[in-house]
């Protein structure tokens, strides 16, 4: 055998050995990857733990919707309101005249005399009314001298429906108070100011158009402090006036 043939033979044998080794290695890897296959030491590979599904979460509680508020009943027709409440029905207005007794408090206020005036009221509903009035009150009298108050005021009244012919009310108001002395010596002739008052009384319907009532008012008026009058003395910073008057009114819609 020549030297060249010997080299070719050796190369072929080496190639066959390499192929055989590659086949054996591949089969070993496939056997190890197969289920239940043993590793090189004869032990089965450990099974991988199965992935666990996440625990189900409790559903969030759903808030129960609030029950809708009951619908407000529709307002009664105005004709029905007037049949039930008469002159106190909604949108009714009163024009009235009033007259009675008026008095100022104080050490030298003198005797109370008389007060009179006119007033307007409008019923916003059967319980509440707004209004205004102008009065002329002689709140003090000494000899020929007199103390006069002329209030221009606005007010809000609350009316009460009782099982009686008379409907009482209470109110609150305020405004401008013109104040003056008449037939008194000296330089002080009075000082206008502002004031607030509370009032209360009652009204009674005489028929479908006319009303009769009694109005009492207590007013707290700010005046000039320390002004001296020759008849009524030294004026205080605050003066209290009160009146009680008979009221006659005419109602219209």
Secondary structure, DSSP 8 states (H G I E B T S, - for coil): --HHHHHHHHHHHHHHHHHHHHHHHHHHHHHHHSTT-B-TTS-B---------------------------------HHHHHHHHGGGSTT-EEEEEEEEEEEE-STT--B---EEEEEEEEESSSSEEEEEEEEEEEEEEETTEEEEEEEEEEEEEEE---SSSEEEEEEEEEEEEEEEEES--SS-----EEEEEEEEEEEEESSSSEEEEEEEEEEEEE--TT-EETTTEE--SEEEEEEEEEEEEEEE-
